[in-house]
Amino acid sequence: MSDSNLNKMRNIGIMAHIDAGKTTTTERILYYSGKIHKIGEIDDGAATMDFMQQEQERGITIASAAITTQWKDHQINIIDTPGHVDFTAEVERSLRVLDGAVAVICAVGWVQPQTETVWRQADEFSVPRLCFVNKMDRVGADFFGAMNDVHEKFGCETVALQIPVGSGAEFDGIVDLLRMKEIHWDAESEGEKFTVSDISDAMKDMAQEWHDKLIDTVASNDDALGEKYLEGEEITLDELIAVIRRCTIDRTFVPFLCGSSRHNQGVQPLMDAIVDFLPAPDEVPPAEGIHVKKHGDEEKVSVPCKENGMPLGLVFKIQYDREMGNLCYVRMYSGKINSGTQVLNVSKKKRERINRILRVNANKMEQMDSVSAGDIAVFVGLKLAQTGDTLGSEGLPILLESMKFPEPVISIAIEPETLSDRDKLKETLDILSHEDPTFTSHEDDETGQLIISGMGELHLDVLVTRMKDDFKVNCRSGAPQVTYREAVTAAAEHTEVFSKVLAGKENTAGITVKVEPRKQGEGNLYMCTAKQNDIPDEIMEAIESGFKGALAAGISYGYPCTDTAVTVTAIDYNELTSTPFAFEACASAAFDHACEKAAPQLLEPVMNVDISCPKEFVGDAMSQMTQRGGMIMGQDSKTSVEIIHAQAPMAKMFGFSTNLRSVTQGRASFSMEFSHFQVKPDGLGTIY
């Protein structure tokens, strides 16, 4: 695809709260653009985008699926992201590579807790977006209420490009405020056919009022249009579209559309809006990266999206396929990569061969000769690549900013049913943790058990089910446990001397280390300020490896350390007797002794909990929260429900859903995401 054709490409994501209708909307987009010939329903477990067996059984999206389709001679790469908070890594890595997004908002529920999470993530990556208010056919649907809720919650200016004709059972179409026409869909043809007519008398006044508001907002954001508007001149449709496009891409305001995906209404105008208002890959700011120079120097560079530039891509997702091995989803930022060639994995500093390049149509694959800047494709054959790795060339070794993922907060023990299953289980755990950066596994030194950790009960439940069904591993899992952390609360210094005779050879090492606490959420830091003049690289690497291993192994209880800074201030090196083994062992012992002096404490994960329940059950829901040591942080009122915002220790939240359902007659729901680690009040006490 040449640079001139880049403006015919869109990389978009569909993001929303669980059950707002993301996947249903995507299914309709694929149907109307001719990608599929039958609409798959989620409720029937037949959605194209939800092709994992579990997604079909549970009716939720777990893995973000990528699919390419065509609309009005534009290529649209769509990434359907999960709405469930346990799969936040999937949303995060998708947003990282998108140029624009469609936020699907439920016309009844308006802005829901997970909508806030994905909106915040989209802000972080500066993703321009437009809103599609879905489910206009539901009782209690309110397009203007949803628009106002977005304006109030996120402080952004909103602009209606359409208004609904009726709502709830009366919903019968939309008014296009740009062209001032009414559109109605034909139910017989599954919404494929629609009629465009003049605005009915009943809608005229309302349509004129909202059309004037639209013109007023758009004109106030463009000097040339503003002058024409004030002088009473006619503003053409092309001028309006051009300014709305610029303001959407600059995130000056968010355009709003509406419809009912389930009833096939409003989807084609949404597809037009994606093409008209969301940016092409070369219309967003260039990707930022770090140029890695020979002597370890680094400089920040920006990478323009050009096909004739040096090849540069980012691996944003890895999916395991039984026949093909690892499928690496890659977003190209610059240049062109051909099938069958070698690329440099800049993150790993190793060359890898690309056997094949595939275009993904949900779960169907189509062979490609090459992939160019701005596009998204799947590479087959990369053995070392992990999520967040940069693929490039020696000519321009640029590291794109890697992705940061939250820490796992919940663990379960898992064991194979027979000894022969153990190797298969370990192999499967490696594959799954390679695919999902928020999933980790390790062997407990004391019990010999395999422990897996993830973002929540649903997350681990899905992964264990995948092990059994997809990988055919016979295993049993234990009850969920909280993943604690350890940290020092004071600064301390320690000098450790190591000396051991092994196989008749003396091994010596000496290290002085300082450990100190860091601010909450800053993570661990390793530094070396000691003089390193004549010390070989392998010794320095052994010291770093020793400290990093010690941070992962913990202090008193064996939980990983967090928010701890380790600084090596002096190294006692003897070129005759010092060995890498001695320094690694010395570093580990130095860390343990320094931490013992630095008042170590156990930290427990605290979760943000959002409960939505009818007004009459607010008191019961709050008391359930406070009984579990939770703190109520605030409350929002909606037309039909109240949203309670709270924080509570993860350890106290097991079984909360059952209790909440019983006191609210099953009418309340809640979502939970990790907030921070805090000191566990009673030391280790009971581990739940």
C-alpha positions in Angstrom: 0.0 0.0 0.0 1.6 3.3 -1.1 1.8 6.3 1.1 -0.9 8.0 -1.0 -3.2 5.1 -0.1 -2.4 5.4 3.6 -5.4 7.8 3.9 -7.6 4.9 2.7 -6.7 2.9 5.9 -8.3 3.0 9.4 -7.0 1.1 12.4 -9.9 1.2 14.9 -10.9 -0.5 18.1 -14.4 -1.0 19.5 -14.3 -0.4 23.3 -17.0 -0.4 26.0 -18.3 -1.8 29.2 -19.2 -5.5 29.3 -22.6 -6.1 27.6 -22.8 -2.7 25.9 -22.9 -4.4 22.5 -19.3 -4.2 21.1 -19.2 -7.6 19.5 -22.8 -7.3 18.2 -21.8 -4.0 16.6 -18.7 -5.5 15.0 -20.7 -8.4 13.6 -23.0 -6.0 11.9 -20.1 -4.0 10.4 -18.6 -7.2 9.0 -22.0 -8.3 7.6 -22.8 -5.0 5.8 -19.3 -4.7 4.4 -19.6 -8.2 2.9 -17.1 -9.9 5.1 -19.6 -12.5 6.5 -22.8 -13.7 4.8 -24.8 -14.4 7.9 -25.0 -12.4 11.1 -23.7 -14.3 14.1 -25.4 -13.7 17.4 -23.6 -13.7 20.7 -26.6 -15.1 22.5 -26.5 -18.1 20.1 -22.8 -18.4 20.6 -22.1 -17.8 16.9 -20.4 -14.5 16.8 -17.5 -14.3 14.3 -15.3 -12.2 16.5 -15.8 -14.5 19.6 -14.3 -17.6 18.0 -12.8 -19.1 21.2 -15.1 -21.8 22.5 -15.2 -20.2 25.9 -16.2 -16.8 24.5 -19.2 -18.5 22.8 -20.1 -20.4 26.0 -19.8 -17.4 28.3 -21.1 -14.8 25.8 -18.2 -12.5 26.6 -15.2 -11.4 24.7 -11.9 -12.6 26.2 -9.2 -12.1 23.5 -9.1 -9.1 21.3 -9.7 -10.4 17.8 -8.3 -8.5 14.8 -10.2 -8.5 11.5 -9.8 -6.5 8.2 -12.8 -5.4 6.1 -13.5 -2.9 3.3 -16.0 -0.1 3.2 -16.3 2.5 0.5 -12.8 1.7 -0.9 -11.3 2.1 2.6 -9.5 -0.7 4.4 -10.6 -0.9 8.0 -8.6 -3.0 10.5 -11.0 -3.6 13.5 -9.8 -4.8 16.9 -12.7 -6.0 19.1 -11.6 -5.6 22.7 -13.0 -7.3 25.9 -15.1 -5.2 28.2 -14.5 -7.3 31.3 -12.1 -5.8 33.8 -10.1 -9.0 34.3 -8.9 -8.8 30.7 -7.6 -5.3 31.0 -4.3 -6.3 29.4 -6.1 -7.1 26.2 -7.7 -3.7 26.1 -4.4 -1.9 27.0 -2.4 -3.6 24.2 -5.1 -3.0 21.6 -5.4 0.7 22.4 -1.6 1.0 22.1 -1.7 0.2 18.4 -5.0 1.9 17.4 -5.4 5.2 15.5 -9.0 5.7 16.5 -11.7 4.1 18.5 -15.5 3.7 18.7 -16.8 3.8 22.2 -20.1 1.9 22.4 -22.3 3.2 25.2 -25.5 1.6 26.4 -28.5 3.9 25.9 -29.9 2.7 29.3 -26.8 2.2 31.5 -24.9 5.2 30.0 -21.3 5.5 31.3 -20.6 2.3 33.3 -17.5 1.5 35.4 -15.6 -0.3 32.7 -16.4 2.5 30.2 -14.5 4.8 32.5 -11.5 2.4 32.6 -11.3 2.1 28.8 -11.9 5.8 28.3 -9.0 6.6 30.7 -6.8 4.1 28.9 -7.7 5.7 25.5 -6.9 9.2 26.9 -3.5 7.8 28.0 -2.7 6.8 24.4 -4.4 9.9 23.0 -6.8 7.9 20.9 -9.4 10.0 19.0 -12.8 8.5 19.3 -16.5 8.7 18.4 -19.4 7.4 20.5 -22.1 5.1 19.3 -25.1 5.0 21.7 -26.4 1.5 21.3 -29.6 -0.3 22.5 -31.9 2.6 21.6 -34.7 0.0 21.3 -34.5 -0.9 25.1 -37.0 0.4 27.6 -35.5 3.5 29.3 -33.2 4.4 26.4 -32.0 8.0 26.6 -29.6 9.2 23.9 -29.3 12.8 25.3 -28.8 11.4 28.9 -25.9 9.2 27.7 -24.4 12.2 25.8 -24.6 14.4 28.9 -23.2 11.6 31.1 -20.1 11.4 28.9 -19.7 15.2 29.0 -20.0 15.3 32.8 -17.9 12.2 33.6 -15.0 12.9 31.2 -15.2 16.7 30.8 -15.2 16.5 27.0 -17.3 18.5 24.6 -19.9 16.3 22.8 -21.6 16.9 19.5 -24.6 15.0 18.2 -24.3 14.1 14.5 -27.6 12.2 14.7 -30.7 12.2 16.9 -33.0 9.2 17.4 -36.6 9.0 16.1 -38.4 7.8 19.2 -36.8 5.5 21.8 -37.5 2.2 23.5 -40.2 0.2 21.7 -41.0 3.4 19.7 -37.4 3.7 18.3 -37.8 3.8 14.5 -34.7 5.3 12.9 -32.5 8.4 13.1 -32.2 11.9 11.8 -28.9 12.7 10.1 -28.2 16.3 11.3 -25.4 16.8 8.8 -27.6 16.1 5.7 -30.9 16.9 7.5 -32.5 13.6 6.4 -34.4 10.9 8.2 -33.2 7.3 7.8 -35.3 4.2 8.4 -34.1 0.5 8.2 -35.9 -2.4 6.6 -36.3 -5.3 9.0 -37.0 -7.8 6.1 -33.5 -7.4 4.7 -31.8 -7.5 8.2 -31.2 -3.8 8.0 -29.2 -4.1 4.7 -31.7 -1.8 2.9 -32.7 1.5 4.4 -34.7 4.5 3.1 -33.5 8.1 3.3 -36.4 10.6 3.4 -37.2 14.2 4.3 -37.6 14.9 8.0 -41.2 14.3 9.2 -43.2 17.2 10.6 -43.1 15.6 14.1 -39.3 15.7 14.2 -38.7 19.0 12.3 -38.4 21.4 15.2 -36.2 19.1 17.3 -34.0 18.3 14.3 -33.6 22.0 13.5 -32.6 22.8 17.1 -29.9 20.1 17.2 -28.7 21.0 13.7 -28.2 24.6 14.9 -26.3 23.3 18.0 -24.1 21.2 15.7 -23.3 24.1 13.3 -22.6 26.4 16.3 -20.1 24.0 18.0 -18.3 23.2 14.7 -18.1 26.9 13.6 -16.8 28.0 17.0 -13.8 25.6 16.5 -12.8 26.9 13.0 -12.1 30.5 12.1 -13.0 30.3 8.5 -16.3 28.5 9.2 -17.0 30.9 12.1 -16.8 33.9 9.8 -19.1 32.3 7.2 -21.5 31.4 10.0 -21.6 34.9 11.5 -22.1 36.4 8.0 -25.1 34.1 7.4 -23.4 32.3 4.5 -24.2 28.7 3.6 -21.8 26.2 5.0 -21.4 23.2 2.7 -21.5 19.5 3.8 -17.8 19.0 2.7 -16.7 21.9 4.8 -18.6 20.6 7.8 -17.2 17.1 7.5 -13.6 18.4 7.1 -13.8 20.5 10.3 -15.6 17.7 12.3 -12.8 15.3 11.1 -10.0 17.7 12.3 -11.7 18.4 15.6 -12.3 14.6 16.2 -8.6 13.8 15.5 -7.4 16.7 17.7 -9.8 15.4 20.4 -11.5 18.8 20.6 -14.9 17.2 20.8 -16.5 13.7 20.5 -19.1 13.1 17.8 -22.2 11.1 18.9 -24.2 8.6 16.8 -27.0 6.2 17.8 -28.8 3.1 16.8 -29.6 -0.5 17.8 -27.0 -3.0 16.6 -29.1 -6.0 17.6 -32.0 -4.8 15.5 -29.7 -3.8 12.6 -30.3 0.0 12.8 -27.7 2.7 12.6 -24.7 0.6 11.6 -24.0 1.9 8.1 -23.9 5.6 9.2 -21.5 4.5 11.9 -19.2 2.9 9.2 -19.4 6.1 7.2 -18.4 8.1 10.3 -15.4 5.8 10.9 -14.2 6.6 7.4 -15.1 10.3 7.5 -14.0 11.2 11.0 -11.4 8.8 12.4 -7.7 9.3 11.4 -5.6 7.4 8.9 -2.3 6.0 10.2 -0.3 9.1 8.9 -2.7 11.6 10.5 -1.9 10.7 14.1 1.4 11.9 15.8 4.4 9.7 14.7 5.4 6.8 17.0 8.0 7.7 19.7 10.9 5.4 20.1 14.5 5.2 21.5 17.4 4.9 19.1 19.8 2.3 20.6 23.3 3.3 19.7 26.5 1.1 19.9 27.9 2.4 23.1 24.7 2.0 25.0 23.8 5.7 24.4 20.1 6.3 23.8 18.3 9.2 22.1 14.5 9.8 21.6 13.3 9.8 18.0 9.9 10.0 16.3 9.1 7.6 13.5 7.0 9.0 10.7 4.5 6.5 9.1 6.1 6.0 5.7 6.3 2.9 3.5 9.7 3.9 2.1 11.2 4.3 5.7 13.2 1.7 7.6 11.0 -1.3 8.7 9.7 -0.9 12.2 6.8 -2.8 13.9 5.5 -3.6 17.4 4.3 -7.0 18.6 1.1 -6.2 20.5 -0.3 -9.7 21.0 0.7 -13.3 20.8 -1.7 -16.1 20.2 -0.7 -19.8 20.2 -1.9 -22.0 17.4 -1.5 -25.8 17.6 -0.4 -26.1 13.9 1.5 -22.9 13.3 2.9 -22.2 16.8 3.1 -18.6 18.0 1.0 -16.1 15.9 2.5 -12.6 16.5 0.1 -9.7 15.8 2.3 -6.8 14.6 1.4 -3.2 14.0 3.7 -1.7 11.4 4.8 1.9 12.1 7.3 2.4 9.3 8.7 0.7 6.2 7.8 -2.7 4.8 8.6 -6.3 5.8 8.4 -9.1 3.3 7.4 -12.7 4.0 10.4 -15.1 4.2 12.9 -12.4 5.3 14.8 -11.9 8.5 14.1 -9.1 11.0 16.0 -7.8 14.1 14.1 -8.2 17.4 15.4 -5.0 18.8 14.2 -5.8 22.3 16.0 -9.1 22.4 18.9 -8.0 20.2 18.5 -11.2 18.1 17.6 -11.9 14.4 14.5 -13.8 13.6 13.0 -15.2 10.4 9.4 -14.5 9.3 8.1 -17.7 7.6 4.8 -16.3 6.7 2.7 -13.1 6.9 -1.1 -13.5 7.3 -4.0 -11.1 7.1 -6.5 -12.0 9.8 -10.2 -12.3 9.2 -11.2 -13.1 12.8 -10.4 -16.9 12.8 -9.7 -17.2 9.1 -6.2 -16.5 7.7 -5.2 -15.1 4.3 -1.6 -15.2 3.0 0.3 -11.9 2.3 3.6 -11.2 0.5 4.4 -8.2 2.6 3.0 -5.8 5.2 3.6 -2.0 5.1 3.6 1.0 7.4 0.2 1.6 9.0 -1.1 -1.9 8.6 -1.7 -4.8 11.0 -0.8 -8.4 10.2 0.2 -11.7 11.8 3.8 -13.0 11.6 4.4 -16.7 11.8 7.8 -18.2 12.7 9.1 -15.8 15.4 10.3 -17.9 18.3 11.6 -15.3 20.7 9.1 -12.5 20.3 7.0 -11.4 23.3 4.2 -8.9 23.7 5.8 -5.4 23.5 8.8 -6.3 21.5 10.0 -4.1 18.6 10.8 -5.6 15.2 13.2 -3.6 13.1 16.6 -3.7 11.4 20.3 -3.1 12.2 20.2 0.0 10.1 17.7 1.7 12.5 17.6 -0.1 15.8 14.7 1.8 17.4 12.9 0.5 20.5 9.3 1.5 20.6 7.9 2.2 24.1 7.1 -1.2 25.6 3.8 -1.9 27.2 3.3 -1.8 31.0 0.9 -4.3 32.5 -0.6 -4.4 36.0 0.6 -6.9 38.6 -1.3 -10.2 39.1 -3.3 -10.1 42.4 -4.8 -13.5 42.8 -3.2 -17.0 42.7 -4.3 -20.6 42.7 -2.3 -23.8 43.1 -2.6 -26.1 40.1 -1.4 -29.7 39.9 -1.3 -32.4 37.2 -3.5 -35.4 37.7 -0.7 -37.8 36.8 3.1 -37.4 36.8 3.1 -37.8 33.0 0.9 -34.7 32.7 3.5 -32.5 34.6 5.7 -31.7 31.7 2.7 -31.0 29.5 1.3 -28.7 32.2 4.6 -26.8 32.5 4.8 -26.4 28.7 1.2 -25.1 28.6 1.8 -22.6 31.4 4.8 -21.3 29.4 2.7 -20.9 26.3 -0.1 -19.1 28.2 2.2 -16.7 30.1 3.9 -15.9 26.7 0.4 -15.0 25.3 -0.8 -13.1 28.3 1.6 -10.8 30.2 -0.7 -10.5 33.2 -0.6 -14.3 33.8 2.4 -15.8 35.6 3.4 -19.1 37.0 6.1 -20.3 39.4 6.9 -23.3 41.6 6.7 -22.9 45.3 10.1 -23.7 46.8 8.6 -25.1 50.1 5.6 -27.1 48.9 6.8 -27.9 45.3 3.3 -26.8 44.1 2.8 -24.9 40.8 1.2 -21.6 41.5 -0.5 -19.5 38.8 -1.4 -15.9 39.2 -3.7 -13.5 37.3 -6.0 -10.5 37.4 -9.1 -12.0 39.0 -11.2 -15.1 39.6 -12.7 -15.0 36.1 -9.3 -14.5 34.4 -7.9 -17.6 36.1 -11.1 -19.6 35.6 -10.9 -18.9 31.8 -7.2 -19.9 31.7 -7.7 -23.2 33.6 -10.6 -24.1 31.3 -8.3 -23.3 28.3 -5.7 -25.7 29.7 -8.2 -28.5 30.0 -10.1 -27.9 26.8 -7.7 -26.4 24.3 -4.4 -28.0 25.5 -6.0 -31.3 26.8 -4.0 -31.1 30.1 -5.5 -33.1 33.0 -5.1 -30.9 36.0 -6.8 -29.9 39.3 -6.9 -26.4 40.7 -7.1 -25.2 44.3 -9.0 -22.4 46.0 -8.0 -18.9 45.0 -5.4 -17.1 47.2 -4.3 -13.5 47.3 -0.9 -12.7 45.8 0.8 -10.6 48.5 4.0 -8.5 48.1 6.8 -7.5 50.4 8.6 -4.2 50.8 11.1 -2.4 53.0 9.9 0.6 55.0 13.3 2.1 56.0 16.7 2.5 54.4 19.5 0.1 55.4 23.1 -0.7 54.3 24.9 -4.0 54.5 28.4 -5.3 53.4 28.5 -9.0 52.5 31.6 -11.1 52.0 31.5 -14.4 50.3 34.3 -17.0 50.3 33.9 -20.7 49.5 36.3 -23.4 48.2 34.6 -25.4 45.5 36.4 -28.3 43.7 39.7 -27.1 45.2 39.2 -23.5 43.8 38.6 -20.5 46.0 35.6 -18.3 45.1 35.4 -14.9 46.6 33.2 -11.8 46.3 32.4 -8.7 48.3 29.4 -6.3 47.9 28.1 -3.3 49.8 24.4 -2.7 49.1 21.8 -0.1 50.2 18.1 -0.9 50.2 15.4 1.8 50.6 11.7 2.2 50.0 10.2 3.8 46.9 6.9 5.6 46.5 3.8 3.4 46.2 3.4 2.1 42.6 6.9 3.0 41.4 8.0 -0.6 41.3 11.6 -1.9 41.9 14.8 -0.2 40.9 18.3 -1.6 40.6 21.3 0.7 40.3 25.1 0.4 40.7 27.1 3.4 41.8 30.3 1.4 42.6 33.4 1.9 40.6 33.5 -0.6 37.7 36.8 0.2 36.0 38.4 -3.3 35.8 35.4 -5.5 36.5 34.3 -7.8 33.6 30.8 -7.5 32.2 29.9 -11.1 33.3 30.6 -10.2 36.9 28.3 -7.1 36.7 25.6 -9.2 35.0 25.9 -11.8 37.8 25.5 -9.1 40.5 22.4 -7.7 38.7 21.0 -11.2 38.2 21.5 -12.0 41.9 19.7 -8.9 43.1 16.8 -9.3 40.6 16.4 -13.0 41.7 16.4 -11.9 45.3 13.7 -9.2 44.7 11.5 -11.9 43.0 12.1 -14.4 45.9 11.0 -11.9 48.6 12.3 -11.2 52.2 10.5 -13.0 55.0 7.5 -14.8 53.5 8.7 -15.6 49.9 6.4 -13.1 48.2 7.9 -10.9 45.5 9.2 -7.4 46.6 7.7 -4.2 45.2 8.6 -0.5 45.5 12.1 -1.3 46.7 15.3 0.4 45.5 18.6 -1.6 45.5 21.8 0.4 45.1 25.2 -1.4 44.9 27.7 1.2 46.4 30.9 -0.9 46.5 32.3 -4.1 44.9 35.3 -6.0 46.2 36.7 -7.8 43.2 39.8 -10.0 43.0 40.7 -11.1 39.5 42.3 -14.3 40.7 39.5 -15.6 42.9 36.3 -13.8 42.1 33.8 -15.7 39.9 30.3 -14.8 38.6 28.8 -17.6 40.7 30.4 -16.1 43.9 29.0 -12.7 43.1 25.5 -13.9 42.3 25.4 -15.8 45.7 26.9 -12.8 47.5 24.3 -10.4 46.0 21.5 -12.7 47.1 22.8 -12.9 50.7 23.6 -9.2 50.8 20.0 -8.4 49.9 18.5 -10.7 52.5 20.7 -9.2 55.3 20.1 -5.6 54.2 16.3 -6.1 54.1 16.2 -7.6 57.5 17.6 -4.3 58.9 15.1 -2.2 56.8 11.9 -3.1 58.6 10.3 -5.3 56.0 6.5 -5.4 55.8 3.9 -7.5 54.1 1.6 -5.7 51.6 -1.8 -6.8 50.4 -3.6 -5.8 47.2 -6.4 -3.3 47.5 -9.1 -3.3 44.8 -11.3 -0.6 43.4 -14.9 -1.9 43.5 -17.8 -0.4 41.6 -21.3 -1.7 42.6 -24.3 -0.8 40.6 -27.6 -1.5 42.3 -31.2 -0.2 42.4 -31.7 2.7 44.9 -33.7 0.7 47.4 -30.7 -1.7 48.0 -27.9 0.9 48.4 -27.8 0.6 52.2 -27.6 -3.2 52.0 -24.8 -3.1 49.3 -22.8 -0.6 51.4 -23.1 -2.6 54.6 -21.8 -5.7 52.6 -18.8 -3.7 51.6 -18.0 -2.2 55.1 -18.4 -5.7 56.7 -15.4 -6.7 54.5 -13.2 -3.9 55.6 -14.1 -1.8 52.6 -14.2 2.0 52.4 -16.9 3.8 50.5 -15.2 6.4 48.3 -18.3 8.0 46.7 -21.6 7.5 44.9 -23.1 8.4 41.5 -26.9 8.5 40.8 -28.3 7.4 37.4 -31.9 7.3 36.3 -32.4 3.6 37.2 -29.4 2.7 39.4 -26.9 4.0 41.9 -23.2 3.4 41.4 -21.2 2.9 44.7 -17.4 3.4 44.4 -15.4 1.6 47.1 -12.0 0.2 47.9 -11.5 -3.1 49.7 -8.7 -5.6 50.4 -8.7 -8.4 47.8 -8.4 -11.0 50.5 -11.9 -10.1 51.8 -13.6 -10.0 48.4 -13.9 -13.8 47.8 -17.5 -14.9 47.6 -18.7 -11.2 47.6 -20.8 -11.7 44.5 -23.0 -14.4 46.2 -23.6 -12.2 49.3 -24.3 -9.1 47.1 -26.8 -11.0 45.0 -28.6 -12.4 48.0 -29.1 -9.0 49.8 -30.2 -7.3 46.6 -32.5 -10.0 45.2 -30.0 -10.6 42.4 -30.4 -7.1 41.0 -26.9 -5.7 41.8 -23.7 -6.3 39.9 -20.1 -5.2 40.6 -16.8 -4.9 38.9 -13.4 -4.9 40.5 -9.9 -3.8 39.4 -6.5 -3.6 41.1 -5.8 -0.2 42.8 -2.6 -0.5 44.9 -0.7 -2.5 47.5 -1.0 -1.4 51.1 0.5 -2.6 54.4 -1.4 -5.6 55.7 -2.6 -4.5 59.2 -2.0 -7.8 61.0 1.2 -8.9 59.4 0.8 -12.2 57.7 -2.1 -13.2 59.9 -4.5 -15.3 58.0 -3.9 -15.8 54.3 -7.3 -16.0 52.7 
